[in-house]
Amino acid sequence: MNIKMDKLEELLSALKKKEDEKQKNTVLWVLAIIGAVAAVAGIAFAVYRFLTPDYLEDFEEEFDDDFDDYFEDEEE
């Protein structure tokens, strides 16, 4: 009878270890997926920022030109 109980306890501990490993494996997979999505989003944002023209530079140059013209007209 004692041998059967030892076998049963061994089996239960093996099942518990297997469940713990499954849970750890699931957590690792979730973290890996989140990391991959974050990496892809970061790369996409970097490419977007690199390829998007800077319209503000053009606006500032035009604003400065208009501003200078306004003051030149007043001096005359």
C-alpha positions as CSV (number, residue, x, y, z in Angstrom):
1,M,0.0,0.0,0.0
2,N,2.9,2.4,0.8
3,I,4.4,1.8,-2.6
4,K,1.2,2.7,-4.3
5,M,0.9,6.0,-2.3
6,D,4.5,6.9,-3.2
7,K,3.8,6.2,-6.9
8,L,0.7,8.3,-6.7
9,E,2.5,11.2,-5.0
10,E,5.3,11.0,-7.6
11,L,2.7,11.1,-10.4
12,L,0.9,14.1,-8.9
13,S,4.2,16.0,-8.5
14,A,5.1,15.2,-12.1
15,L,1.7,16.5,-13.2
16,K,2.2,19.7,-11.1
17,K,5.6,20.3,-12.6
18,K,4.2,19.8,-16.1
19,E,1.4,22.3,-15.4
20,D,3.9,24.8,-14.0
21,E,6.1,24.5,-17.1
22,K,3.1,25.0,-19.4
23,Q,2.2,28.2,-17.5
24,K,5.8,29.4,-17.8
25,N,5.9,28.6,-21.4
26,T,2.6,30.4,-22.0
27,V,3.9,33.5,-20.3
28,L,7.1,33.4,-22.3
29,W,5.1,33.2,-25.6
30,V,2.9,36.1,-24.6
31,L,5.9,38.2,-23.8
32,A,7.6,37.2,-27.0
33,I,4.6,38.2,-29.1
34,I,4.2,41.5,-27.3
35,G,7.9,42.2,-27.9
36,A,7.7,41.3,-31.5
37,V,4.7,43.6,-32.0
38,A,6.5,46.4,-30.2
39,A,9.6,45.9,-32.4
40,V,7.5,46.0,-35.6
41,A,5.7,49.1,-34.4
42,G,9.0,50.8,-33.6
43,I,10.5,50.0,-36.9
44,A,7.3,51.2,-38.8
45,F,7.4,54.5,-36.8
46,A,11.1,55.0,-37.6
47,V,10.6,54.4,-41.3
48,Y,7.6,56.7,-41.3
49,R,9.5,59.5,-39.6
50,F,12.4,59.0,-42.0
51,L,10.3,59.0,-45.2
52,T,7.9,61.7,-44.3
53,P,8.9,65.1,-45.7
54,D,9.3,67.9,-43.2
55,Y,6.7,70.5,-44.1
56,L,7.5,72.7,-41.2
57,E,10.8,73.7,-42.7
58,D,9.1,75.0,-45.8
59,F,6.5,76.8,-43.8
60,E,9.1,78.6,-41.6
61,E,11.0,79.7,-44.7
62,E,7.9,81.1,-46.3
63,F,6.8,82.8,-43.1
64,D,10.2,84.4,-42.7
65,D,10.1,85.7,-46.3
66,D,6.6,87.1,-45.8
67,F,7.6,88.6,-42.5
68,D,10.6,90.3,-44.1
69,D,8.6,91.6,-47.0
70,Y,6.0,93.2,-44.6
71,F,8.6,95.2,-42.8
72,E,10.4,96.2,-46.0
73,D,7.1,97.6,-47.3
74,E,6.6,99.7,-44.1
75,E,10.0,101.3,-44.3
76,E,9.4,102.8,-47.7
